[in-house]
Amino acid sequence: MIGKLVGLAENLTPFALIGVPGIGKTSIALTILHDDRVKQRFGHNRRFIRCDQFPTSLTNFLRRLSKVIGAGIENPNDLTSLRSSLSSAEMLIILDNAESILDPHGTDAQEIYAAVEELSHFNNICLGITSRISTIPPTCETHDIPTLSVEAARDTFYRIYKNGGQPDLADKILKRLDFHPLSITLLATVAYHNRWDMDRLTKEWESRRTDVLRTYHDKSLAATIELSLGSPMFQELGPDVRELLGVIAFFPQGVDEDKVGWLFPTVSDGTEVLNRLCVLSLTHRSNGFVTMLAPLRDHLCPKDPRSSPLLCTAKDCYFARLSVGLYPGKPGYEEARWIESEDVNVEHLLNVFTTIDVDSNDVWNVCGYFIEHLRWHKLRHILLGPKVKALPDTNPSKPRCLFWLSRLVISVGNQMEGKRLLIHALKLWRERGDDFGVAETLVCLSNVNRLLGLHKEGVQQAEEALRIHEQLNYTFGQAPSLLNLAWLLYGDRQFDAAGEAASRSIKLLPERVNQFHICGCYRLLGEVHASKGDTETAISHFKASLKIASSLGLHREQFWNHVGLVELFCDQGGFDNSHAHIKRAKSHAVGYPYLVARAMWLQAGVLYKQSRFREARLEALRAADTLEKVGATRDLEMCRSFLRDIEEGIGEAVDKPSSTSA
């Protein structure tokens, strides 16, 4: 960047450096001012004006300009009286901290802007501007100043700190500072002055965060930020904008621009307010969100979230939106996809409020709904898991939260952990005498036992769940109990019994009532008929299941149907068809690491049957790596066992004499 800016200066092209407080605009401008090429071009005609060092007015600006260019005019009325001096030689004039004179709500704002714009048109002058606001003359080539690279941040830190020990700890802190130059400089200075080793520095940072960024000479991050908040443009936005900044600071992702009216119903013209905050460089846009750098967030975030009415309003809006039961094909399911982009914000919100309102059933219930939202729309591990497990068993929300968490954990691929959670939840439901909770948990427990290959244990649980649902006269519970029973019977190779149970399940819930359930039944029937060698009927059922899954946008169901077709064709030696369906399965596994791993594992199996052992090994290794990352321990063990089979196949292929040598 420096080289490009020096080139602009040499070509007399006006430029502006725009960025957040403390990003290093002044340092860059001074580097350009003292560059050898710039010195050679302009000699002594290099001028640097600190615009925040004189009272804002056109008179004061022109007086300072007259002085630095040596015009000798004490009180110029306008730029015309300085024109002869300004035109006398090629000059580089840098207006540093120009936001203090270019603020559109400041004194003489229009007149000063006009003078600066006129100055940028002089063909013998290169005008450079550094500013926190983007209201600069359009003739200037604008450069938004980024944060430092990892290497530059590290160099800046150690140049001051001078203690090279434990670089990993230092890098972690620098990353937490978003590689913000001023914050890094202040942290290094404070640590150097106090002679802290890296362990002490880490401890101070963890306990005090950005409050530690204050030197003995009263240089601080807080003062730099507050200077921006004191600008006329910011003050013009009204008394509630500081609180709005606090809410933006609270959320790790910032605020979704499309949800401003929904999240902040009490803020008038919220979109325009956010635009102004971006102009002020207090915030910036990132992937549809208005956010800010980590040090600014840390300083502006409310210390007690409950003290901010605006944040509490946003929390209530999120909670209301989360408190919707989800089921494919039912109202609210598609709308809940908003969680895919805002999951980090919601998890942080819940993490904070489950800490400060630990006994609130409402908060924990919403926590459960959030987990269920993730299970359907964004499978991943969550930070809230340990908190759910640590809840006292007496907490009314504990069994429900354990139930929701188990379903997510199982879907991610960790069946053993999911089973442990379900057993705990089942114990709590039985103690409470909640038959519905018991039956619901037994259904899930029977399913995870199927995934673990424990079919007989699963059958007992599915049958108990079915009995309870029949006693409760709950048809919507009987159907999934029967389907789970069908899958377990299928796993136990009782194909006729499995088909009968699936057919009974379909009759309980007509297709128009619960398409998602019917989709699962057809897939099971496809597996049953494939196992019985009835290929045509199996394909028909798989296609029927795929049609429903496609209409509902269910990628996981489409994935498993293609898996069934892969195995069917592979068993018949139809490898081209198998690879075609693997490709389709992979397209539906995107965003689901566990499914991606299963697809790679499946492809390895097909390649193995084709004796393409080395290709199979590569796919199986990739699958094992992903399975290990998601914590799918049982699948990982089986995949590694399969890898040993592949290695044996490779060895046999090497040892086997070729037909030529024979």
N, C-alpha and C positions, 0 to 999 in steps of 0.2 A: 504493500500500500504506500509506503514512504516514497519508493521510487516513482510510482505513478503520480503522486502529489507533487513531487519535485519537478516532474515533467510538465505538469500543468502550470506550475509557477514559471518555469522557463519560457513557456508559450504564452504567458500573460493571460491564462484562462482563470477566471474567478472560480473559487471553490468554497464549499462550506462543509465543516465537520460537525455532524449532528449525533448526539448520543445522550445516554442517561448520566446522571451525576456521578462523577468519579470514574468515568470510563477511559479517561486518558486523552481527551481532546486537546487540552493545553499542551501536554507533553509532546504530542505529535506535531502540533503547530510550531513549538519551539525547535523540535528536531529539523523541521523544514527550514525554519528561519536561519539556522546555523549550519545547514548543509553546505559543503564546499562548492557544489555546482551553483547553488543559489547565491552564495557569496560572490562567486565569480561573475554571475549575471547582474546582480544589483549593487554590489559593493556595499557602501554605507547607507544606501537608500532602502534599507530594510527596517520597517517600522512595526512596532508591537504595541497595541493599545488595549489595556485592561479596562473593559467597559463597565465593570462593576466597582471601579474605584473613584467614580465621580457621580454626583446626583444626576438622575435621569432627566434630561431636557435637551432640546435641540441646541440651545445656546451652549450648554456645557460640552456637548459632543463636538460641536464645531470648534470651540476653544481648544479642546484637547487635540483635535486633528491638526489645527493650525500650529500648535506648539511642536508636535512630533515631526512635522514635515518642514519646520523652520520657516513658515510663511511670515512670521513676525506681526500678524494681525491679532490684536488682543481680544476683540469681541466681534468676530465675523457674523454677519446677519444670515448668510446663506452660503451655499457651496460656490456660487459664482465668484465671490470675492477671493476664493482660494484657488480658482481655476489656473491662474498663471503659475503658481507654485506647484500645483499638482501636475501640471503638464510639462514641467521643466526637465524631467528626467524619468527614466524607467524606475518604478518603485514596486516593492512588495509591502503591502499594508495588511496586517492581520488584526482583526477585531476579535479579541478574546472575550469569552463570556458575553457574547452579544445579545443573549436573551434579555439582559437587563435593559437594553435600549430598543430592542425589536419586539418586546412584548406588546401585542396589539391593544392591551388595556392599560399600558403605561402612559406616563406624561409625554405629550407631543409625539405619540406613537406614529401617527400618519406622516408627520413632517420628517421625523428621523428615518423612517423606512424609505421615504422618497429620496432623502439625501444619500443613504447607503446604496440604494438602487442606482442612482446617478453615478456614484463613485465606481460601481462595478462596470460601467460602460466606458470608462476612460481606456483608450487603446494603448496607453503606456503604463498602466497600473495593473498589477495582479492583486486582486482583493481576496484575502482569506478570512473566513469567518468560522469561529467555533461557537456553538450554541446548543442549549438543551431543547430549544423549540425549533420547529421546522418552518417557521414563518420567515423565510429568507428570500432575497431577490431571485426570481426565476432564471436569471442569467448565470447564477452560480451552479457549478457542477457539484451535486450533493453526494456526500459519502456518509452513510450510517456507520459509526464506529462499532465494531464487534468487540466481544470480550477477548481475552488473551487465549492463545493456544496453550495446551498443557505445558509445552516446553518453555514458552515465554513466561508463563505464570511461575513455573518452578525457578527460572533464572531470576525473575524479579524478587521472589521470596528470599532465595539464598544469598543474593547480592547484599541484602540488608541483614538477614538473620545470622549468616556466617557460621551456621552449625549444620554440618552435612549429615548428621545422624538420622536414622530411621526415615528415609525418604517416603516410604509407603504411607506412614502416618501423615506426613506433610501433604502428600498428594490427595489424601482423603479430605483434608480440611480445605485445600484449594478448590477441589471439586464442589464442596458444599458452599463455597463462596462464588460459585458460577464463574470462576476465573476473572472476577471483577478487579481491575487494577488497583483502585484506591483501597479496597478492602484488604487486598493482599499486602499492599505497602504498609497500611496501618497495623495489620496483624504482625508482620515481620518486625516493624519498629517497636511495638509494645513488647514483643517477646525478647528482642535484643536488649532493650533498656532494662527489662526485669531479669535478664539472664536466665530465662526459663529453658530447661531442656525440653525435648520434644514430648516427653510424657506429661510434663507440667503444662506445656502449651495446649496439648490435647485436652487435658482435664479442664483448664480454664475455658477453652472454647466450648466444650460440651455443657458446662454449667452456666456460662454467661452469654454465649453466642455473640451476636454483633455488639452487645454492650461492652465487650472487651476492646472494641476497635476505637480506642481513644488514647492519644499520646499525652505525655506530660505538658506539651505545648498547646493543648486544647485543639488539636486537629482531630476531627472525628467524622465517622460516617454519618452519624445523626445530624450534625451541623450541616453537612453538605446536602442531605435530603431535605432538611427543614428549610434550607434556603430556597429550594424549588417550591416548597409548599407556601412560602411567603410571597410568591410572585403575584402581581396583579391579575394575571390570566387565571391562576388557580383560585384566588380569592373570589373572582367573579363567578365561579361555578356554584358558590353557595356554601352554607355551613355544613351540609350533610355529605359533601364530597369526600372529606377526610375519612368518614366512616365507610363510604363506598370503597375507597382505596384499601381500607383494612379488610374488607370482605374479599376483594380481589387477591390481597396478600395472603389471606387465610387458606385459599384453595391452591393446591400445588399446580394445577393446570391453569389457574386463573378462572375467568368467567367466559362461558360460551356466548359469543356475540348474538346468536340467534335466540338466546333465552333471557335477554336483559329485561324485557317487559314482564316475563313470567316470574323471574327471580326477584325483581325489584319493583313491585307494583307501585310503591310509594315514591319512587324516583321519577320525576317528570323528565321526559326526553332523555332517557338513559343512554340511548345510542349516541346522541350528540355529546353527552358528557364523556363517554368512553373515547370518542374521537378526540376530544380536547385533551384528555389525559395522555393519549398517544402523541399528540402534537407537543406536549410538554416533556416528552421522553420519560415520564414516570412509569409508563407501561409500554408494552409493545405487543404486536399481534403474532401469534404462533399457532398455525393449524386451526384457525377458526376461533381461537381463544384470545382474550385480552389478558395478558399476564405481566409479570415483572421479574427482574433478576432476584436471585435468592437473598442477597444482603438487604435489598429494599423490602422484600417480603418479610424478612425477619424483623426489621425495624418497625414496619407499619402494621403488622399483624396484631390484632387485639390480644392482650395478655390473658384476659378472661373472655372467651367467646360469648358467654352468657350476658356480658355487659354491653354487647352491640345489638340493638334492636334490629338493625338491618340484616345482620348475620343470622339472627334467630328467625327472621322472616324467610330468609333463603333456606334455612334448615327445614322449616315447616313445609316449604314448597317441595323440597326434595323428598321429605318423609311422606307427604301425601302422594307424590308420584310413585314412590316405591311400594306403597301399601296396596298392591294389587296382586292377587293370586294369578299365576301364569299357567296357561295350558295351551299347547298348539291348536290353532284353529278357533280359539275362543277370543272374545273381545279383550283388547288390551295387550295381547301377546305381541303383535307386530310393533305396536307403539313403544313397547318396552325395549326395543333395540337401541334407544337413546343411551342405554347403559354402556354400550360398546365404546363410546367416545368419552363418557364421563365417569367411568368406574374408579379412576384414581381419586378424583374429587370426592366422590361419595364415600369411598373407603376411608379417606382421611377424616371426613366429617364424622363418620360413625366411630372411628378410632378415638377421636377426641371426646365425643359425647358419651361413649360407653365408659370412658375414664372418669369424667366429671359428674356423670349421672348414672353411676354404676348400678343403682337399685331401680332404675326406671324401666318398667316392663315395656313401655311404648318404644323406647330406644332399642331394646333388645329384640322386640318383635320386628321392627324395621330392619334391624341387622339380619334377621332371618330372611326377610323378603329380599334383601340385597343379595344374599348368598344364592337364593333361588334365581334371581335375575341373571347372575353370573353363570349359573349352571346352564341356563337355556341359551344365553346369548354371548358369553365370553368366558369360556372355560379357562381357569387359571387358579393357582394357589393364592391364598389371601393372608394378610397380616392379622386378621381378626380371629383366625382359627384358635391360637393359644388362649385368647381371651374367652372364647366360648367354652373351651374345655375347663378353664379355671373358675368358671362361675360356680357358686355353691349349689349343691344338688337341691337345696330348698328354694332356689330362685324359680318362680313360676314359669319363666321363659326357657329354662335350661333344656328340657327334653325336646321342645320344638326347634330350638337353635341347633342342638346336636343332630337332630334329624335332617335339617336343611344342610348342615355342614357335611354330614356323611354322604349325602347325594352328590354334592359337588366333588368331594374327595374321590368317590368311586368313579365319577365321570372323568376326572383327570387321569385316573388309572391306578390309584393306590387302593386296591380292594381290601387289603388286610386292615389298613387304618380305618377305612369306611365301615368295615364290619365291627371293629372295636367301638366306634362311636354309636353304631346302631344298637349294639348290645347294652351300652350304657343308657341310651334313650329308652329302650324297651323296659329296662329295670325301673326307670323313673315313672314311665306311663303305668306300669303294673302297680307300683306303690300308690299312685294317685287314683287307681281304679278307673282310668280313662280307656274304655274299650276301643273307641275310635282310634286313639293314638296308638294303642297296642297293635291293632289290625294293620294300620298304615305302616307301622315300623316293621311288622312281620313280613309284609309284602316286599319291602326293600331288602330286608335281611335274607329272604329266600332268593331274591335276585342276585345279591352279592355272593351267596353260597354257590349259586350256579356258575358265576364267573370264576369262582375258586375251585370248581370241580367237585364240590361237596353236595352232590345231587340228592342223596337220601335225607340229609339234614335240611336241605332247602325244601324238599317235598313236604316234610312235616310242618314247616313254618307256613308254607303257602296254603296247606289244608287248614291249619288253625286260623289263618287270616280269613279264609273263605267262610269257615263256620261262624266267625264273629260277625262278618258282614251280612251273612244270611240272617243271623239273630237280630241284627240291627235293621234288617230289611233295606240295606243300602246297595242298590244295584250297581252304582258307579264304583263301589269298592269290590263287589263280587267279580266284575269283569277283569280288572287287572290281576286279581288273585288267581283267576283261572288261567290267564295268559302266562303268568309266572309259573304256575304249575305245569302248563304245557311245555314251556321251555326246559324245565327241570326234567320232565319225562323224556323229552327229546334228547337231552344230554345223557340220560340214563339208557338211551337207545330203545325206549318204549315208544316207537314211532306211531303206532295206531292210537295209543292212549293220548299221546301228545296232540295228534290231529283232532281227536274227539274233543279234548279240552279247549283247543283253540276255536273250534266250530261253535261250541257252547258259549264261549266268550263273545263271539261275534253276534250271536242271537240275542244276548243280553242287551247289547248297545247297538242299535241300528246305525249304519254307516253315516247317515246324515246327522246323527246326534254327536258322534265322537269319532271323527275321521282319524285322528292321531292313533287312537287305540286300534281301530280296524287296520290301519297301516301296519302296526306291529304284528297283528294276527296273520295277515297275509304273508308277511316275511317269514314268520314261523312255519306256516304251511308250505312255503317254498322250500325251506330247509328240510322239512319232513319228507316231501315228495322227492327231493333230490337224493336224500339218503336211501329212499326205497327204489331208486332207479327210474322213477317216472319223470324223465327230463322235461317233457313237453308241459306237463301240469306244473312242475316246479317253476319253469320259466314264466308261465302264465301268472302264477301267484307273485313272483318277484316283480313282474312288470306292473301288476295291480298295486302292489305296495309302493313301488317307485312313483307311480302316477299320483297317488295321494301325497306322498312325501314331497314331490315336486310342487304340487299345488299349494302346499302349506309352507314351502320354503324351508323344509327340514333337512339340512345338510347331513346331519349325523345318520338319520334314517336312510337317506339316499346312499351314504357311504356303506352302511352295513348290507344293503341290498346288493350293491355292486360286489362286495366281498363274497356274498353268497353265490353270485353268478361266476365269479372268478374260480371259486373252489369247485363249482359244478363242472365248468368247462375243462378245468385242469385235470379233474379225475377222468375225463373222457379223452384227454390228450389234445384238446382244442386250445393249444397254447396261444394262438393269435387272438382268439376271443378273450382268453384270460388276461393277456396284456392290455387289450383294449379296455376291459372293465377295470383293471388296476388304474389305468390313466384317468378314468372317470371317477373312481373312488378317491384318488389323490386330489382331484379338483374340489371335492366336497370336504376334504380333510384340512384345507387351508384355515389356519387360525386355531386348530385343535391339535396341539403337539402329540397327544397320545394317539390320535387317529393317524397322524402322519407316520408315527413309528409303526403302527399296525400295518399301514399300507406298504411301508418298506419291507417289513418282515414278510408280508404276504408275497410281495414280488420276489423276495429271496427264495421263498418256497417254490414258486413256479419255475424260477431259473434253476433251482436245484433239481427239479424233476426233469428238466431239459439237459441235465449234466453240464450246465454252464456254471461250474462251481466258483470260479474266481469272481464272476459278476455277482453271484449269490452271496459270497462272503462280504463283498463291499456293501451291498444293501443291508445285510444282517448286522454288520458292524455299525452302520448308521442308525439302524433301528434300536440296537442295544444302547447306544449312546443317548438317544432321546428318551428311551424308557427309563434309564437311570436318572436322567434329569427330572422327569415328572414323578419319580418315586413309585413306578409300577413294578414293585419287587417281584411278584410272582411271574409276570410276563417276562421280566428281565431274566429270571432264572431259566425259563423255557427257551428264550431266544439264545441265551449263551449255550444251552444244551444243543440247540440246533446248529450253532456255530461249530461245535465240536464235530457234529455229523458232516458238516460241509468240509471241515479240514480233513476228515477221513476220506471224503470223496475226492478231494484234491490229491491226497497221497496215493490213493488207488489209481487215479488217472495218470499220475507220474510213473508209478511202478508198472502199469500195464504196457506191454510191448506194442508198438505201433504195427499196423498191417504191413508197412514197408519193410521194417526190420525182420518181421516174421518171414 
